[in-house]
Amino acid sequence: MSTVLNDRIQAAVDHAASALFGGAVAYAVFALSGAVLLSAQASILAGGAGALSFLLCVRRLKALAAPKHAFASFEAPEFDQFEDEDELLLTEADKISDELVLTESDRLDTSEPLVLDDILAKIGPDSRVVRLFDRKSMPTPGQLQSRIDSHLCQGTAEIATPDASQALSDALAELRRSLR
């Protein structure tokens, strides 16, 4: 933002604040002198008090404004060149070849076949770990609705949930054994 625009904005804010203060003073003088003086006399007195307070406030805000600082011009210094320019350059030894080629040492031993075992096929049908993701063991929407309805009918009564921690521990142990 330019300094001229900044100064204009600051002056506008100062004048607006002074006008609000002058208006408040004029209203207070009119309200206090309205009972003693006539309406026209109170208006003139209030207008004069408001204008005087506006001028005094503007002058005081100008006096309180931050002083303008003159900054010295700054020129960027010249940088010295490096003495040893070879340190910053890449040599032919640093370049990577265009193509990445696998060597014989990178290849797997193809003499023995790669056997893929389906570990989940060996797990028993009563295993809870496998049944978590089995579509056949998922309840139908009707079964879910009946479970929800029975839960809502019971109200706030505590529902005894069976402790399945031992069954889960057994299923995890069976899964570990089958992975070995």
C-alpha positions in Angstrom: 0.0 0.0 0.0 1.4 3.4 -0.9 2.1 6.0 1.8 -0.2 8.5 0.1 -3.1 6.1 0.3 -2.2 5.1 3.8 -2.2 8.8 4.8 -5.6 9.4 3.2 -7.1 6.4 5.0 -5.7 7.6 8.3 -7.0 11.1 7.8 -10.5 9.8 6.9 -10.6 7.6 10.0 -9.5 10.6 12.2 -12.2 12.9 10.7 -14.9 10.2 11.1 -13.9 9.7 14.8 -13.9 13.5 15.3 -17.3 13.8 13.7 -18.8 11.2 16.0 -17.3 12.9 19.0 -18.6 16.3 17.8 -22.1 14.8 17.3 -22.1 13.3 20.7 -21.1 16.6 22.3 -23.7 18.5 20.3 -26.4 16.0 21.4 -25.4 16.2 25.0 -25.4 20.1 25.0 -28.8 20.1 23.2 -30.3 17.7 25.8 -28.9 19.6 28.7 -29.8 23.1 27.5 -33.2 22.2 26.1 -34.9 22.6 29.4 -33.3 26.0 30.1 -33.2 27.7 26.7 -35.5 28.0 23.8 -35.3 25.3 21.0 -33.6 27.6 18.5 -31.1 28.9 21.1 -30.4 25.3 22.2 -29.8 24.2 18.6 -27.3 27.1 17.9 -25.5 26.4 21.2 -25.4 22.6 20.5 -24.1 23.2 16.9 -21.4 25.5 18.1 -20.3 23.1 20.8 -20.3 20.2 18.3 -18.2 22.1 15.7 -15.7 23.3 18.4 -15.3 19.8 19.7 -14.8 18.4 16.2 -12.0 20.9 15.4 -10.3 20.3 18.7 -10.5 16.6 18.2 -9.1 16.7 14.7 -6.1 18.9 15.8 -5.4 16.6 18.8 -5.4 13.5 16.6 -3.0 15.2 14.1 -0.7 16.0 16.9 -0.8 12.4 18.2 -0.1 11.0 14.8 3.1 8.9 14.5 6.0 10.9 13.1 7.0 10.1 9.6 10.4 8.4 9.4 12.7 8.9 6.4 14.4 5.7 5.4 17.8 5.7 3.8 18.0 4.1 0.4 19.4 0.6 0.5 21.5 -0.9 -2.3 22.2 -4.6 -2.5 25.9 -5.3 -2.1 27.8 -7.1 -4.7 28.6 -10.8 -3.9 32.1 -12.1 -4.5 32.4 -15.0 -6.9 33.5 -18.4 -5.5 37.2 -19.1 -6.0 36.7 -22.8 -6.8 33.9 -23.1 -9.4 34.5 -26.8 -9.9 32.8 -27.6 -6.5 29.4 -26.5 -7.8 29.5 -28.4 -11.1 28.4 -32.0 -11.7 30.9 -34.2 -13.4 30.3 -37.1 -15.8 30.9 -39.5 -12.8 27.9 -37.9 -11.0 25.4 -38.5 -13.9 23.0 -41.4 -13.7 22.6 -43.6 -16.8 19.4 -43.1 -18.8 18.1 -46.6 -18.2 17.8 -48.7 -15.1 18.8 -52.3 -15.9 18.3 -55.4 -13.7 21.4 -57.6 -13.4 21.4 -61.3 -12.7 22.1 -60.6 -9.1 18.9 -58.6 -8.9 16.7 -61.4 -10.3 14.9 -64.0 -8.1 15.8 -67.7 -8.2 13.4 -69.1 -10.8 14.5 -72.7 -10.3 11.8 -73.3 -7.6 8.2 -72.4 -8.3 6.4 -69.6 -6.5 3.6 -71.1 -4.4 0.8 -68.9 -3.2 -1.2 -70.3 -0.3 -4.7 -69.2 0.5 -4.4 -69.0 4.3 -8.0 -68.0 4.8 -9.2 -71.2 3.2 -7.6 -73.2 6.1 -9.4 -71.3 8.8 -12.4 -73.1 10.3 -16.0 -71.9 9.4 -16.7 -71.0 13.0 -13.8 -68.5 13.2 -15.1 -65.0 14.1 -12.2 -63.3 12.3 -13.3 -64.6 8.9 -17.0 -64.3 9.6 -16.6 -60.5 10.2 -16.3 -60.0 6.4 -18.5 -62.9 5.2 -21.6 -61.8 3.3 -23.5 -64.9 4.2 -23.1 -64.3 7.9 -24.4 -60.7 7.6 -27.9 -60.1 8.9 -30.7 -59.3 6.5 -32.4 -55.9 6.7 -35.4 -57.6 8.3 -33.2 -59.1 11.0 -31.6 -55.8 11.7 -35.0 -54.1 12.0 -36.2 -56.7 14.5 -33.0 -56.2 16.5 -33.5 -52.5 16.6 -37.2 -52.9 17.5 -36.3 -55.3 20.4 -33.7 -52.9 21.6 -36.1 -50.0 21.6 -38.8 -52.0 23.3 -36.5 -52.9 26.2 -36.0 -49.2 26.9 -33.3 -48.2 29.3 -33.0 -51.7 30.8 -29.4 -52.9 30.8 -28.7 -55.4 28.1 -26.3 -58.1 29.2 -23.7 -58.5 26.4 -21.8 -61.8 26.3 -18.1 -61.6 26.9 -16.5 -62.7 23.7 -13.0 -61.8 24.7 -11.9 -65.4 25.1 -13.4 -66.4 21.8 -11.6 -63.5 20.1 -8.4 -64.4 21.7 -8.8 -68.1 20.6 -9.6 -66.9 17.0 -6.5 -64.7 16.9 -4.3 -67.5 18.2 -5.7 -69.8 15.5 -5.0 -67.2 12.9 -1.4 -66.8 14.1 -0.9 -70.6 14.0 -2.3 -70.8 10.5 0.0 -68.0 9.3 3.2 -69.9 10.4 
